[in-house]
Amino acid sequence: MPAITCFIRYELDPAQREAFRAYAQAWGRIIPRLGGRLLGYWLPWEGTNDEAWGLVGFDSLAAYEAYRVRLKADAEAQANFAFAQSQRFIRREERTFCEDVQP
């Protein structure tokens, strides 16, 4: 179980949910390769249509910082960020770092 989980909340353009799906699926390949533990990405099945979530676990904040360095240097990660920017399907992104409180 990760000690720290990065909870990402996305506000999306509802007309571009499929673009977000492609973006999230790409992270499914990238994140584990760069040292994060991908717990998943979610789009609502029903209800709100402009929100999505992602959860990525790390052993420590230092492990997250090392991951971020690798992320910035990785060509596939940079291409995925560029895809999101060019398509403009993410309107807003918030990150919250949560600690595991269960024994």
N, C-alpha and C positions, 0 to 999 in steps of 0.2 A: 504494500500500500504506500503511495507517495506521501511524504511528510508535508509537502506544499502542493496545492492545486491552484493553477491559474484558471479562474472562471472568466470566460469572455462572453460578454453580452453584445450582440450585434443588432443594430437597427437597420433594416433592409428596405430597399425599394421593393414593394410587394409584387411588382410586375417582373422582377428578375430573380425570383426564388431559384430557378433552375441554374442560373449563373452562380449563385451562392453554393448550390449543391456541388457543382463542378469544382469550385474553389475549395470547399471543405474536403472533397474526395482527394484532391491533390495533397492537402496537408496530411491525409492518411498515409501517404508514402513518405513525405518529407520529415514530419515531426519525429517518428521513431528512429529514422536514420541519423538524425542530428542529436539524439539523446533525450528527447522528451518522451513521456509515457502518455500517449493519446488515449484518453478515457472516452472521447467521442465528440461528435458534432450533432446537433439536433435542430430540426425545423419543426414547428408545431404541426401536428396532424389536423387539428381543428382549432378554431378560435382566432387569436391574433395572426395576422399574415405579414407583419413587418418586423418580426423578431426571430433571432436564432441564437444558439448558445454553443460554446465549445469548452471542453475541459481538458487541461493538459497537466499531468503530474510531474513533480520533480522531487528528488531526495532532499534538496535544500535550496535556499535562495542562491547560494554560490553555484549550484548545478544549473539553476535557471539562467544566471548571468553568463555562464560558459556556453550554454545553449544559444543565448541571444547573439553571442559573438559568432558562433558557427552559422547561425541563421542569416546574419548580415553578409556573410562571405559565400553563401551557397547560391549557385546559379538557378537551380530549380525553385528555391524559395523566393528569390528576387523576381523571377518570372511570374510566380503566383501573385505576389504583391502587385506587380505591374498590371496583371490581368484585372485585379480588383479595382485598381485606380482607373484604368482605361474604360471599364464597363460601368463604373460608378454604382454598383449594386449595394455597397455598404455605405450607409449614410452616417453612421456613428458606431464607434466601438469603445467598449468600456472593459477594463481589466480589474479584477479583484483577486487578491491572493488570499487563499484560505488555508488554515492549518488543520491537520488531522487531529481531532480531539478524542477519537475512539481508541481504546487500548489495543 
